Amino acid sequence: MAEARRERRVVVIGAGIGGLVSALLLARQGVQVTLLDSASGPGGKMRQQQVDGAAMDAGPTVFTLRWVLEQILEQAGHSLADLPPLTPLPVLARHAWRGHDATLDLFADARRSAEAIGAFAGADEARRFVAFCAEARKVYRTLEGPYMRSAKPSVPGMIASLGPRGLATLTGLGPFNTLWRYLGRHFQNPRLRQLFARYATYCGASPWQAPATLMLVAQVELDGVWAVQGGMHAVAQSFARLAGQHGATLRYGSACSRILLDQAGHTRGVQLASGEELPADAVVFNGSPQALVNGLLGPAVRHAAPSQPVKRRSLSAVTWAVNAPTAGFELERHNVFFDDDYRSEFEDIFHRRRLPGAGTVYVCAQDRGGAQPWPSGAPERLLCLVNAPADGDQRPFDAQETDPCEQRSLSLLGSCGLRLSPQPHQMQRTTPTDFNRLFPASGGALYGQATHGWMALFQRPGASCRVPGLFLAGGGVHPGPGVPMAALSGQLAAAALMAHLGSTSRWHPVATSGGMSTRSATTAAMP
């Protein structure tokens, strides 16, 4: 293995989950890996903020699709025991609406959810929910293999992979149906339609433009939502630790300014902002593909990825990380507060390019979800989020714009019974401008390009790109946004890179178990 390490060197740019997975899998196979990140530690969007002495997740807060990380860890010779302890959440989310006293919980147990929906909206809607879940299960089964696990799906390839039964499932949704229109066929209660339409935002999209296939998120959640001891950031730290154990060199505070090519146009290394050059046989770029297009990694690789127009960016957000007491509303781990005019929220964001006048507020109560109730009056860690346009490179999103948004959000929470009055030192605000600074060339988009229209499923770049020896990972590439999907992108990038090394030399990687062909625990349990 020592000889192999001297023979092949790889640089991974970006220590988000995609880059961490690539670094771990490559190091496991005997490659000499150097992982670079301009931040002071790992995580990327899985970042932490310190608020009034408390550390809290300030990025992804929902842990789903556990089988993805389980499979990746198995491939690297590890298991879920190498991650922080996971606690299954019996309540997936609590939902509230302005001007309505009743709240609605969705549960990990679909039967309990049906009962809750029956009490909330009547027995007919409960039966419709059961049918909706059955269809979501079919769509998930249909797309998991040919889409999620595929290196880069295409329309002909998907048709060939799906077979008659899979094609019939997707055709039944309506090939050009939006999620909003599809939900209108299933639910008559407008608040239920609004609730399940929120699945579009998991991919940074508008329910009025997202494809109906995103209803499969219902099955993703029913397969389990977990709380992570130490938060989602602790998952990133664990992957960084494991990569280091396999010999990867982790260099934080090391910004990369240029990807270097040889005279034949093949990757030969990177140059740091300090001027230092690191030779490499291949490079994994785990960042916004638009950063390559904009020349932030040098002019030689501007053609590596397709350009993404501003209008195709996904949602950004304004977030408030809060460490303060709450009162008046019994929070669960995940809580969603809806305003009256749901359509206007997405019209404001995607068409008027402004903060919503009636925005949904998501609140992650990071100290909730355990067996014991949270003590009354004790400060608790909250991440509050409102969707926003990804125009962080277009305008400043200053206090003149964000202060009224904050007041509207607090007003919505108050109308639902949640009293929250943080002092300035108990709250930190992050805007699309801040997200663009943290993740350059993104405009603050948190999910890559918006999943608008059914063809959007095929428009994300794959792991291989137009520059030989350069590979892409992250939420902006296939299979898409979110921690599990970005982790899969890192796995796909590592596999493509190893194939590249194998085709360019007598390279003999270390054999490992697992891989993309391994059936997930979820799939294996399905009839």
C-alpha positions as CSV (number, residue, x, y, z in Angstrom):
1,M,0.0,0.0,0.0
2,A,2.9,2.4,0.7
3,E,4.1,2.0,-2.9
4,A,0.6,2.8,-4.2
5,R,0.4,5.9,-2.0
6,R,3.5,7.3,-3.6
7,E,2.2,6.5,-7.1
8,R,-1.1,8.2,-7.0
9,R,-2.0,11.6,-5.5
10,V,-5.4,13.2,-5.3
11,V,-6.5,16.6,-4.1
12,V,-10.1,17.0,-2.8
13,I,-11.3,20.6,-2.7
14,G,-14.0,21.2,-0.2
15,A,-14.7,19.4,3.1
16,G,-18.5,19.2,2.8
17,I,-20.0,15.8,3.0
18,G,-19.4,15.0,-0.6
19,G,-15.7,15.9,-0.4
20,L,-15.4,14.0,2.9
21,V,-16.9,10.9,1.5
22,S,-14.6,11.0,-1.6
23,A,-11.6,11.6,0.6
24,L,-12.5,8.6,2.9
25,L,-13.2,6.2,0.1
26,L,-10.1,7.2,-1.9
27,A,-7.8,7.0,1.1
28,R,-9.3,3.6,2.0
29,Q,-8.2,2.4,-1.5
30,G,-4.6,3.4,-1.0
31,V,-4.7,6.8,-2.8
32,Q,-2.6,9.6,-1.2
33,V,-5.4,12.2,-0.5
34,T,-5.0,15.8,0.5
35,L,-8.4,17.4,1.5
36,L,-8.4,21.2,1.3
37,D,-10.9,23.7,2.7
38,S,-10.8,27.4,3.3
39,A,-12.8,27.1,6.5
40,S,-11.3,26.3,9.9
41,G,-12.9,22.8,10.0
42,P,-14.9,20.3,8.1
43,G,-18.6,20.3,7.2
44,G,-19.3,22.8,4.4
45,K,-23.0,23.6,4.7
46,M,-23.1,21.2,7.7
47,R,-21.7,24.0,9.7
48,Q,-22.0,25.2,13.3
49,Q,-22.6,28.6,14.8
50,Q,-21.8,29.8,18.3
51,V,-24.7,31.8,19.8
52,D,-24.4,33.2,23.3
53,G,-22.0,30.4,24.3
54,A,-23.9,27.5,22.7
55,A,-22.9,25.6,19.5
56,M,-25.7,24.7,17.2
57,D,-26.3,23.4,13.7
58,A,-26.7,26.2,11.2
59,G,-27.1,24.2,8.1
60,P,-28.9,20.8,7.4
61,T,-30.8,19.7,10.5
62,V,-32.7,16.6,9.2
63,F,-31.0,13.2,9.1
64,T,-32.8,10.8,6.7
65,L,-31.9,8.0,4.3
66,R,-29.6,6.4,6.9
67,W,-28.8,3.5,4.5
68,V,-26.8,5.9,2.3
69,L,-24.2,6.6,5.0
70,E,-24.4,3.0,6.2
71,Q,-23.5,1.7,2.8
72,I,-20.6,4.3,2.4
73,L,-19.2,3.4,5.8
74,E,-19.4,-0.3,5.0
75,Q,-17.5,0.3,1.8
76,A,-14.8,2.1,3.8
77,G,-14.6,-0.7,6.4
78,H,-16.7,1.0,9.0
79,S,-20.2,1.1,10.3
80,L,-22.8,3.5,11.8
81,A,-21.2,2.8,15.2
82,D,-18.4,5.1,14.0
83,L,-20.8,8.0,13.8
84,P,-22.3,9.8,16.8
85,P,-25.4,8.0,18.3
86,L,-28.6,8.3,16.3
87,T,-32.0,8.6,18.0
88,P,-35.1,7.9,15.9
89,L,-37.7,10.6,16.1
90,P,-41.3,9.4,16.6
91,V,-42.6,12.8,15.5
92,L,-41.4,13.7,12.0
93,A,-42.6,17.3,12.3
94,R,-45.2,19.5,13.9
95,H,-47.2,21.9,11.7
96,A,-49.1,25.0,12.5
97,W,-51.1,27.6,10.5
98,R,-51.7,31.3,11.1
99,G,-55.1,31.8,12.6
100,H,-55.8,28.1,13.4
101,D,-55.6,26.7,16.8
102,A,-55.2,23.1,15.7
103,T,-51.7,21.7,14.9
104,L,-50.9,18.6,13.0
105,D,-48.1,16.1,13.7
106,L,-46.7,13.6,11.2
107,F,-45.3,10.5,12.7
108,A,-42.7,7.9,11.7
109,D,-45.6,5.5,12.1
110,A,-47.9,6.1,9.1
111,R,-50.9,4.7,11.0
112,R,-50.5,7.4,13.6
113,S,-50.2,10.0,10.9
114,A,-53.4,8.8,9.3
115,E,-55.2,9.0,12.6
116,A,-53.9,12.5,13.2
117,I,-55.0,13.6,9.7
118,G,-58.4,12.0,10.3
119,A,-58.8,14.1,13.5
120,F,-57.5,17.2,11.8
121,A,-59.3,17.0,8.4
122,G,-61.7,14.0,8.5
123,A,-61.8,10.3,7.6
124,D,-61.8,10.9,3.9
125,E,-58.6,12.8,4.0
126,A,-57.0,10.1,6.2
127,R,-57.9,7.5,3.5
128,R,-56.4,9.8,0.8
129,F,-53.2,10.1,2.9
130,V,-52.9,6.3,3.0
131,A,-53.2,6.1,-0.8
132,F,-50.7,9.0,-1.1
133,C,-48.2,7.1,1.0
134,A,-48.6,3.9,-1.1
135,E,-47.9,5.9,-4.3
136,A,-44.9,7.6,-2.7
137,R,-43.5,4.2,-1.8
138,K,-43.9,3.0,-5.5
139,V,-42.2,6.1,-6.8
140,Y,-39.4,5.8,-4.4
141,R,-38.8,2.2,-5.3
142,T,-38.9,3.1,-9.0
143,L,-36.4,5.9,-8.8
144,E,-33.9,4.8,-6.2
145,G,-31.9,2.5,-8.5
146,P,-32.0,4.1,-11.9
147,Y,-31.8,7.7,-10.6
148,M,-30.1,8.0,-7.2
149,R,-27.5,5.3,-7.8
150,S,-26.9,6.1,-11.4
151,A,-23.6,7.8,-12.3
152,K,-25.4,10.2,-14.6
153,P,-29.0,9.4,-15.6
154,S,-30.3,10.3,-19.1
155,V,-33.8,10.0,-20.5
156,P,-33.0,7.0,-22.7
157,G,-31.1,5.3,-19.9
158,M,-33.9,5.9,-17.4
159,I,-36.5,4.5,-19.8
160,A,-34.4,1.4,-20.4
161,S,-33.8,0.9,-16.6
162,L,-37.3,1.5,-15.4
163,G,-39.0,-1.2,-17.5
164,P,-42.8,-1.4,-18.1
165,R,-43.8,-1.3,-14.4
166,G,-41.6,1.7,-13.6
167,L,-42.7,3.6,-16.6
168,A,-46.3,2.9,-15.7
169,T,-45.7,4.3,-12.2
170,L,-44.2,7.5,-13.4
171,T,-46.7,7.9,-16.2
172,G,-49.5,7.6,-13.6
173,L,-48.2,10.7,-11.9
174,G,-48.5,12.7,-15.2
175,P,-45.2,13.2,-17.0
176,F,-45.5,17.0,-16.9
177,N,-47.4,17.3,-13.6
178,T,-46.2,19.7,-11.0
179,L,-46.2,18.6,-7.4
180,W,-48.9,21.2,-6.6
181,R,-51.2,20.0,-9.3
182,Y,-50.6,16.3,-8.3
183,L,-51.4,17.0,-4.6
184,G,-54.7,18.6,-5.7
185,R,-55.7,15.1,-7.0
186,H,-55.0,13.6,-3.6
187,F,-56.1,16.1,-1.0
188,Q,-59.1,18.4,-0.7
189,N,-58.1,20.1,2.5
190,P,-56.0,23.1,1.4
191,R,-53.8,22.9,4.5
192,L,-52.8,19.3,3.8
193,R,-52.0,20.3,0.2
194,Q,-49.8,23.1,1.5
195,L,-48.1,20.7,4.0
196,F,-47.1,18.1,1.5
197,A,-46.2,20.7,-1.2
198,R,-43.4,21.7,1.1
199,Y,-41.5,18.6,-0.1
200,A,-40.5,20.7,-3.1
201,T,-38.5,23.0,-0.9
202,Y,-36.4,20.1,0.2
203,C,-34.8,20.4,-3.3
204,G,-34.9,24.2,-3.3
205,A,-37.9,24.4,-5.6
206,S,-41.4,25.9,-5.9
207,P,-44.3,23.4,-5.6
208,W,-45.8,25.2,-8.6
209,Q,-42.8,24.3,-10.8
210,A,-41.3,21.1,-9.2
211,P,-42.1,17.7,-10.7
212,A,-44.7,15.5,-9.1
213,T,-42.0,12.9,-8.5
214,L,-40.8,14.9,-5.4
215,M,-43.8,13.4,-3.6
216,L,-41.4,10.5,-2.9
217,V,-40.0,12.6,0.0
218,A,-43.0,11.2,1.9
219,Q,-41.4,7.7,1.7
220,V,-38.0,9.1,2.6
221,E,-39.4,10.5,5.9
222,L,-41.4,7.4,6.6
223,D,-38.2,5.3,6.4
224,G,-37.0,7.3,9.4
225,V,-35.8,10.7,10.7
226,W,-33.1,10.7,13.3
227,A,-31.6,13.2,15.7
228,V,-27.8,13.1,15.9
229,Q,-26.0,13.4,19.2
230,G,-23.9,16.6,18.8
231,G,-25.8,17.7,15.7
232,M,-25.3,17.2,12.0
233,H,-21.9,18.9,12.2
234,A,-20.7,16.0,14.3
235,V,-21.4,13.6,11.3
236,A,-19.0,15.7,9.2
237,Q,-16.4,15.7,12.0
238,S,-16.7,11.9,12.2
239,F,-16.1,11.5,8.4
240,A,-13.1,13.8,8.6
241,R,-11.7,11.7,11.5
242,L,-12.2,8.4,9.6
243,A,-10.5,9.9,6.4
244,G,-7.6,10.9,8.5
245,Q,-7.3,7.4,10.0
246,H,-6.9,6.0,6.5
247,G,-4.1,8.4,5.8
248,A,-5.8,11.4,4.2
249,T,-4.1,14.8,5.0
250,L,-6.7,17.4,6.1
251,R,-5.7,21.0,5.5
252,Y,-8.1,23.6,6.8
253,G,-7.7,27.3,6.3
254,S,-6.2,26.5,2.9
255,A,-8.1,28.2,0.1
256,C,-7.6,26.8,-3.4
257,S,-7.2,29.5,-6.1
258,R,-6.5,27.5,-9.2
259,I,-6.8,24.0,-10.7
260,L,-3.7,23.3,-12.8
261,L,-3.7,21.5,-16.1
262,D,-0.8,20.1,-18.2
263,Q,-0.2,20.9,-21.9
264,A,-2.6,18.2,-22.9
265,G,-5.4,19.7,-20.8
266,H,-5.3,17.1,-18.1
267,T,-5.4,17.9,-14.4
268,R,-1.9,18.0,-12.8
269,G,-2.6,19.7,-9.4
270,V,-3.8,22.8,-7.7
271,Q,-2.4,26.1,-6.5
272,L,-3.4,27.5,-3.1
273,A,-4.1,31.1,-2.4
274,S,-0.7,31.2,-0.6
275,G,1.0,30.4,-3.9
276,E,1.9,26.8,-2.9
277,E,1.4,24.2,-5.6
278,L,0.2,20.6,-4.8
279,P,0.8,18.1,-7.6
280,A,-2.0,15.6,-8.2
281,D,-3.0,12.9,-10.7
282,A,-6.7,13.9,-10.2
283,V,-8.8,16.4,-8.4
284,V,-12.3,16.3,-6.8
285,F,-14.0,19.6,-6.7
286,N,-16.7,19.6,-4.0
287,G,-18.3,23.0,-4.5
288,S,-20.7,25.0,-6.6
289,P,-20.1,24.1,-10.3
290,Q,-20.7,27.7,-11.1
291,A,-17.5,28.6,-9.3
292,L,-15.7,26.8,-12.1
293,V,-17.7,28.6,-14.8
294,N,-17.0,31.9,-13.1
295,G,-13.2,31.3,-13.2
296,L,-12.8,31.2,-9.4
297,L,-10.6,28.1,-9.9
298,G,-8.7,29.6,-12.9
299,P,-9.5,30.2,-16.5
300,A,-8.3,26.8,-17.7
301,V,-11.3,25.0,-16.1
302,R,-14.1,27.4,-16.9
303,H,-15.5,25.0,-19.5
304,A,-15.6,22.1,-17.0
305,A,-19.3,22.5,-16.1
306,P,-22.3,24.1,-17.8
307,S,-23.2,27.6,-16.8
308,Q,-26.3,28.0,-14.6
309,P,-28.5,31.1,-15.1
310,V,-29.5,33.1,-12.0
311,K,-33.1,32.3,-12.7
312,R,-32.5,28.6,-12.4
313,R,-30.9,28.8,-8.9
314,S,-32.6,27.0,-6.1
315,L,-33.9,28.6,-2.9
316,S,-31.6,30.4,-0.5
317,A,-32.7,31.4,3.0
318,V,-32.6,33.9,5.8
319,T,-31.8,32.1,9.0
320,W,-31.7,33.1,12.6
321,A,-29.7,31.0,15.0
322,V,-31.2,31.6,18.4
323,N,-30.4,30.6,22.0
324,A,-33.3,31.9,24.0
325,P,-36.3,30.8,26.0
326,T,-39.6,30.0,24.3
327,A,-43.2,29.9,25.6
328,G,-46.7,29.2,24.5
329,F,-46.2,26.5,22.0
330,E,-44.9,23.0,22.6
331,L,-42.1,22.5,20.1
332,E,-41.0,19.2,18.6
333,R,-37.6,18.8,17.0
334,H,-38.9,19.9,13.6
335,N,-41.6,22.5,13.3
336,V,-43.2,24.3,10.3
337,F,-45.3,27.4,10.6
338,F,-47.4,28.3,7.5
339,D,-48.8,31.7,6.6
340,D,-52.0,32.3,4.7
341,D,-50.9,32.8,1.0
342,Y,-48.6,30.0,0.1
343,R,-48.5,30.8,-3.6
344,S,-47.3,34.3,-3.0
345,E,-44.3,33.1,-1.1
346,F,-42.9,31.5,-4.3
347,E,-44.1,34.2,-6.5
348,D,-42.1,36.7,-4.4
349,I,-39.0,34.5,-4.4
350,F,-38.7,33.1,-7.9
351,H,-40.5,35.9,-9.9
352,R,-40.3,39.1,-7.9
353,R,-36.8,38.2,-6.5
354,R,-37.6,39.5,-3.0
355,L,-38.0,38.1,0.5
356,P,-41.5,36.7,0.9
357,G,-44.3,38.9,2.4
358,A,-45.9,35.7,3.8
359,G,-43.1,33.2,4.2
360,T,-43.2,29.8,5.8
361,V,-41.0,29.6,8.9
362,Y,-39.2,26.4,9.8
363,V,-37.9,26.0,13.3
364,C,-35.5,23.3,14.4
365,A,-35.6,23.0,18.2
366,Q,-32.2,21.3,18.6
367,D,-32.7,20.5,22.3
368,R,-36.1,18.7,21.7
369,G,-36.9,15.2,20.6
370,G,-35.6,13.4,23.6
371,A,-37.5,11.4,26.2
372,Q,-37.6,14.2,28.7
373,P,-39.6,17.5,28.1
374,W,-37.6,20.7,27.8
375,P,-37.6,22.7,31.1
376,S,-39.9,25.6,31.0
377,G,-38.1,29.0,30.7
378,A,-34.7,27.4,29.9
379,P,-32.9,28.9,26.9
380,E,-32.9,26.5,24.0
381,R,-31.1,26.3,20.6
382,L,-33.3,27.1,17.6
383,L,-32.5,27.5,13.9
384,C,-35.3,29.5,12.3
385,L,-35.4,29.6,8.5
386,V,-37.4,31.5,5.9
387,N,-36.9,30.8,2.2
388,A,-35.3,33.5,0.1
389,P,-34.1,34.2,-3.5
390,A,-30.6,33.2,-4.2
391,D,-29.4,36.7,-5.2
392,G,-26.6,37.0,-2.6
393,D,-24.2,38.0,-5.4
394,Q,-26.7,40.6,-6.7
395,R,-27.6,42.7,-3.7
396,P,-26.6,43.0,0.0
397,F,-29.8,41.8,1.8
398,D,-29.1,44.5,4.4
399,A,-31.1,45.3,7.5
400,Q,-33.5,47.5,5.6
401,E,-34.7,44.3,3.8
402,T,-34.2,41.6,6.5
403,D,-35.5,43.4,9.6
404,P,-39.1,43.5,8.2
405,C,-38.7,39.9,7.2
406,E,-37.7,39.0,10.8
407,Q,-40.6,40.9,12.2
408,R,-43.1,39.2,9.9
409,S,-41.6,35.8,10.9
410,L,-41.9,36.5,14.6
411,S,-45.4,37.7,14.0
412,L,-46.3,34.4,12.3
413,L,-44.8,32.4,15.2
414,G,-46.7,34.6,17.7
415,S,-50.0,34.1,15.8
416,C,-49.5,30.3,16.2
417,G,-48.8,30.7,19.9
418,L,-45.0,30.6,20.0
419,R,-43.6,33.5,22.0
420,L,-39.9,34.2,21.1
421,S,-38.2,37.4,22.0
422,P,-34.5,37.0,21.7
423,Q,-32.1,39.7,22.8
424,P,-29.5,40.8,20.2
425,H,-26.7,38.7,21.8
426,Q,-29.0,35.6,21.7
427,M,-29.4,35.6,17.9
428,Q,-27.3,35.5,14.7
429,R,-28.7,36.2,11.3
430,T,-27.4,34.7,8.0
431,T,-28.6,36.1,4.7
432,P,-28.2,34.9,1.0
433,T,-25.3,37.4,0.8
434,D,-23.6,35.6,3.7
435,F,-24.3,32.2,2.2
436,N,-22.7,33.4,-1.1
437,R,-19.6,34.5,0.8
438,L,-19.4,31.1,2.5
439,F,-20.1,29.2,-0.7
440,P,-18.7,31.3,-3.6
441,A,-20.6,31.6,-6.9
442,S,-23.7,30.1,-5.5
443,G,-25.6,33.4,-5.0
444,G,-26.6,31.8,-1.7
445,A,-28.5,28.9,-3.3
446,L,-28.5,26.1,-0.8
447,Y,-29.6,23.3,-3.2
448,G,-27.7,23.9,-6.4
449,Q,-30.1,24.5,-9.3
450,A,-33.8,24.5,-8.7
451,T,-35.6,21.2,-9.5
452,H,-38.1,22.9,-11.8
453,G,-39.7,20.8,-14.5
454,W,-39.2,17.0,-15.0
455,M,-36.1,17.6,-17.2
456,A,-34.3,19.2,-14.2
457,L,-33.7,15.6,-13.0
458,F,-31.2,15.2,-15.9
459,Q,-29.6,18.7,-16.0
460,R,-27.3,18.5,-13.1
461,P,-23.7,17.7,-14.0
462,G,-22.4,14.3,-13.1
463,A,-19.1,13.3,-11.4
464,S,-17.1,13.3,-14.6
465,C,-16.8,16.6,-16.5
466,R,-15.1,18.1,-19.5
467,V,-11.6,18.2,-18.0
468,P,-9.8,14.9,-17.8
469,G,-8.8,14.1,-14.2
470,L,-11.3,16.6,-12.7
471,F,-14.3,15.2,-10.9
472,L,-17.3,16.9,-9.3
473,A,-19.2,16.3,-6.0
474,G,-21.6,18.2,-3.8
475,G,-25.3,19.1,-3.8
476,G,-25.0,21.0,-7.0
477,V,-24.2,17.9,-9.0
478,H,-26.1,14.6,-9.5
479,P,-28.0,13.1,-7.6
480,G,-28.9,16.5,-6.0
481,P,-29.1,18.4,-2.7
482,G,-29.3,17.2,0.9
483,V,-26.8,15.4,3.0
484,P,-27.6,11.8,1.7
485,M,-27.6,12.9,-2.0
486,A,-24.4,14.9,-1.6
487,A,-22.8,11.9,0.1
488,L,-23.8,9.8,-2.8
489,S,-22.2,12.3,-5.1
490,G,-19.0,11.9,-3.2
491,Q,-19.2,8.1,-3.6
492,L,-19.9,8.5,-7.3
493,A,-16.9,10.9,-7.7
494,A,-14.6,8.5,-5.9
495,A,-15.7,5.6,-8.2
496,A,-15.3,7.7,-11.4
497,L,-11.9,8.8,-10.2
498,M,-10.7,5.3,-9.4
499,A,-11.9,4.2,-12.9
500,H,-9.9,7.1,-14.4
501,L,-6.7,6.1,-12.5
502,G,-7.2,2.5,-13.5
503,S,-7.5,3.5,-17.2
504,T,-4.3,5.7,-17.2
505,S,-1.8,3.4,-15.5
506,R,-1.2,0.0,-14.0
507,W,-3.0,1.1,-10.9
508,H,-4.1,-1.6,-8.5
509,P,-6.3,-0.2,-5.8
510,V,-6.9,-1.9,-2.5
511,A,-10.0,-4.1,-2.6
512,T,-12.9,-2.9,-0.5
513,S,-16.4,-4.3,0.3
514,G,-19.7,-2.7,-0.6
515,G,-20.1,-0.2,-3.4
516,M,-22.9,1.3,-5.5
517,S,-24.3,-2.2,-6.5
518,T,-25.0,-3.1,-2.9
519,R,-28.7,-3.1,-2.1
520,S,-29.7,-0.7,0.6
521,A,-31.3,-1.9,3.9
522,T,-34.4,0.0,2.8
523,T,-34.6,-1.8,-0.6
524,A,-33.8,-5.2,0.8
525,A,-36.7,-4.9,3.2
526,M,-39.2,-4.2,0.4
527,P,-41.2,-7.0,-1.1
